[in-house]
Amino acid sequence: MRVTAPPVEGEANRAVAALLARSLGVAPSAVTVVRGERGRDKVVRVTGLGASEIQARLARLVEDRP
């Protein structure tokens, strides 16, 4: 995913978390960047969803794209 927020003072990380939360249908507070705060590659934690549910929701998003 790409965001337009600048990588200044965590703005890009917050934008990634917000976009992912919205895409997954969870609260923004449920998504945290746990690795890669200063780099392009991120590892995130989503509280309240298992890995299989996250994969299923993301797959549906990809399938629904025009």
Backbone as CSV, one residue per row, in Angstrom:
resi,resn,N_x,N_y,N_z,CA_x,CA_y,CA_z,C_x,C_y,C_z
1,MET,0.841,-1.154,0.000,0.000,0.000,0.000,0.891,1.224,0.000
2,ARG,0.348,2.304,-0.513,1.074,3.564,-0.539,0.199,4.641,0.068
3,VAL,0.839,5.530,0.788,0.131,6.674,1.358,0.842,7.943,0.910
4,THR,0.130,9.044,0.937,0.717,10.305,0.503,1.276,11.121,1.654
5,ALA,1.050,10.681,2.877,1.561,11.414,4.037,3.085,11.388,4.041
6,PRO,3.695,12.497,4.404,5.156,12.543,4.431,5.709,11.725,5.599
7,PRO,6.904,11.180,5.429,7.505,10.391,6.511,8.140,11.293,7.567
8,VAL,7.331,12.176,8.129,7.809,13.140,9.114,7.039,12.948,10.405
9,GLU,7.758,12.762,11.494,7.163,12.631,12.828,6.050,11.589,12.889
10,GLY,6.216,10.491,12.163,5.271,9.380,12.235,3.995,9.556,11.435
11,GLU,3.902,10.625,10.639,2.667,10.854,9.871,2.375,9.712,8.904
12,ALA,3.393,9.233,8.216,3.186,8.144,7.259,2.752,6.869,7.982
13,ASN,3.350,6.593,9.129,2.961,5.398,9.886,1.505,5.494,10.335
14,ARG,1.091,6.665,10.782,-0.312,6.846,11.182,-1.241,6.693,9.982
15,ALA,-0.812,7.176,8.829,-1.633,7.042,7.625,-1.766,5.581,7.206
16,VAL,-0.672,4.833,7.294,-0.716,3.399,6.968,-1.666,2.682,7.922
17,ALA,-1.544,2.959,9.215,-2.405,2.310,10.205,-3.870,2.663,9.971
18,ALA,-4.156,3.925,9.664,-5.540,4.347,9.436,-6.116,3.692,8.183
19,LEU,-5.334,3.653,7.114,-5.805,3.036,5.870,-6.050,1.543,6.059
20,LEU,-5.140,0.873,6.733,-5.296,-0.560,6.972,-6.497,-0.827,7.874
21,ALA,-6.669,-0.010,8.908,-7.816,-0.172,9.805,-9.122,-0.011,9.045
22,ARG,-9.205,1.017,8.216,-10.416,1.254,7.430,-10.663,0.097,6.470
23,SER,-9.607,-0.391,5.843,-9.738,-1.494,4.887,-10.183,-2.787,5.554
24,LEU,-9.735,-3.001,6.786,-10.062,-4.236,7.502,-11.350,-4.115,8.322
25,GLY,-11.862,-2.905,8.464,-13.079,-2.721,9.248,-12.850,-2.802,10.740
26,VAL,-11.704,-2.317,11.193,-11.401,-2.299,12.630,-11.114,-0.863,13.047
27,ALA,-11.089,-0.634,14.335,-10.771,0.696,14.858,-9.307,1.025,14.573
28,PRO,-9.002,2.284,14.319,-7.605,2.670,14.085,-6.678,2.279,15.234
29,SER,-7.208,2.281,16.450,-6.381,1.911,17.606,-6.016,0.433,17.606
30,ALA,-6.669,-0.382,16.767,-6.383,-1.820,16.697,-5.179,-2.127,15.821
31,VAL,-4.690,-1.139,15.081,-3.573,-1.354,14.161,-2.350,-0.599,14.665
32,THR,-1.257,-1.324,14.861,-0.012,-0.703,15.309,1.149,-1.155,14.447
33,VAL,2.033,-0.224,14.143,3.269,-0.567,13.437,4.234,-1.088,14.495
34,VAL,4.665,-2.351,14.361,5.555,-2.936,15.360,6.998,-3.028,14.886
35,ARG,7.203,-2.911,13.587,8.572,-2.926,13.054,8.572,-2.125,11.759
36,GLY,9.626,-1.372,11.551,9.760,-0.607,10.326,9.262,0.819,10.433
37,GLU,9.240,1.356,11.645,8.739,2.705,11.849,9.467,3.743,10.996
38,ARG,10.721,3.491,10.688,11.505,4.465,9.930,11.841,4.005,8.514
39,GLY,11.272,2.907,8.089,11.570,2.386,6.760,10.305,2.212,5.933
40,ARG,10.501,1.819,4.691,9.357,1.589,3.800,8.607,0.315,4.135
41,ASP,9.326,-0.715,4.560,8.701,-1.999,4.878,8.231,-1.981,6.326
42,LYS,6.987,-2.361,6.536,6.370,-2.328,7.861,5.884,-3.711,8.259
43,VAL,5.901,-3.950,9.543,5.217,-5.095,10.137,4.200,-4.484,11.080
44,VAL,2.941,-4.895,10.918,1.885,-4.328,11.757,1.207,-5.414,12.573
45,ARG,0.634,-4.993,13.676,-0.170,-5.891,14.514,-1.609,-5.382,14.444
46,VAL,-2.529,-6.308,14.226,-3.949,-5.973,14.220,-4.584,-6.716,15.378
47,THR,-5.024,-5.979,16.360,-5.646,-6.574,17.539,-7.097,-6.927,17.238
48,GLY,-7.496,-8.117,17.630,-8.893,-8.508,17.491,-9.207,-9.363,16.271
49,LEU,-8.227,-9.527,15.368,-8.428,-10.388,14.200,-7.277,-11.376,14.107
50,GLY,-7.594,-12.585,13.711,-6.558,-13.577,13.475,-5.977,-13.409,12.076
51,ALA,-4.855,-14.038,11.849,-4.166,-13.929,10.558,-5.051,-14.393,9.406
52,SER,-5.797,-15.465,9.591,-6.639,-15.972,8.499,-7.774,-15.001,8.175
53,GLU,-8.324,-14.352,9.183,-9.385,-13.377,8.944,-8.831,-12.135,8.236
54,ILE,-7.638,-11.703,8.611,-6.994,-10.568,7.936,-6.756,-10.907,6.469
55,GLN,-6.228,-12.096,6.214,-5.980,-12.514,4.835,-7.276,-12.565,4.030
56,ALA,-8.328,-13.073,4.624,-9.615,-13.171,3.929,-10.170,-11.789,3.602
57,ARG,-10.096,-10.877,4.542,-10.614,-9.526,4.309,-9.798,-8.797,3.235
58,LEU,-8.489,-8.950,3.284,-7.647,-8.309,2.267,-7.883,-8.936,0.895
59,ALA,-8.083,-10.240,0.857,-8.353,-10.915,-0.423,-9.656,-10.419,-1.024
60,ARG,-10.676,-10.217,-0.192,-11.952,-9.683,-0.696,-11.770,-8.288,-1.262
61,LEU,-10.935,-7.479,-0.634,-10.671,-6.135,-1.148,-10.025,-6.186,-2.533
62,VAL,-9.088,-7.096,-2.692,-8.394,-7.229,-3.971,-9.355,-7.731,-5.040
63,GLU,-10.204,-8.682,-4.686,-11.171,-9.223,-5.640,-12.198,-8.182,-6.065
64,ASP,-12.555,-7.271,-5.166,-13.589,-6.278,-5.459,-13.071,-5.083,-6.245
65,ARG,-11.770,-5.003,-6.456,-11.217,-3.880,-7.219,-11.620,-3.994,-8.678
66,PRO,-11.932,-2.842,-9.292,-12.319,-2.880,-10.716,-11.148,-3.196,-11.621
